[in-house]
């Protein structure tokens, strides 16, 4: 039988795969910390549901590869909004 933590890890993993969500967006959606999301989907999920873990890893690897682009866009938007 799965514990509450294991069930949460599966739920978080399914959300990430379904929405192609980042760890930050997932944490915000579930009202928990980024550290908790990361721990659940990177450590606990590996033991609970290896196939879901592989899918989550793919999404998170894509997000990691794109994060510098998102950061640059956010910075550009910040300065654009400030009138620079």
N, C-alpha and C positions, 0 to 999 in steps of 0.2 A: 504494500500500500504506500502511496506517495504521501510525503509530508506536505504541509502547507507551503513550505519554502520551495520544494520541488515543483509543486503545482504552479506557484508564482513564476518560477523559472521557465516553465513550458509556456505559460500565458504570455510572458514578456517576449519569448522567442517567436511565438506565433505572430504577435503584434509587429515585431520588427520585420519579419519576412513579408507579412501581408501588406504593410504600409511602406516598406523600404525605409523605415524610420532610423534616425540616429539614436544613439544612446541618450543624448540630451532630450530629444523629443519624446522618447519613450518614458524617461524619468518624469518629465513634466506631465504627460498623459496619465500616468499611474500615481502621481503624487509621492514619489520616492526619490531617493538620491541617485545621482549618476553612478556612484560607487556601487550601490546595491544592484542596479541594473547590470553593470559590467560584471560584477561577481556572479550574479545569477546566470547570465547568458554565456560567460566564458568558462567558468569553472563547474558550476552545478549542472548546467544543461548537458555538458559533455557526458556525464555519468547517467543522467536520467533519460535523455533522448538523443543519441548520437547523430541520427539523420537530420533532425531539426537543428542540432548544433552546427552541422555542416552548412545548412542553408543560411543560418544566422551569420556564420563566419563570412560567407560570400558577401552578404549585404554590408556587414561592418567593414570588410576590406575595401569595398567600393567606396563607402563613406569616408574611410580614412584616406584613400587616394584623392578624393575630391575636396577634402576639407580646406586645403590651402586656397582653392578657388573660391569656395564659399566665404572664407575669411576676407579675401580681397574684395569681393563684391560687397560684403557688409561694410567694410571700411570705406569703399567708394561711396556707398549710399549714405553713410554717416556724414561724410564731408559735403556731399551734394546737398543734403538736408540742412546743413549748417550754413550753406550759402557760399562755400569756398570755390 
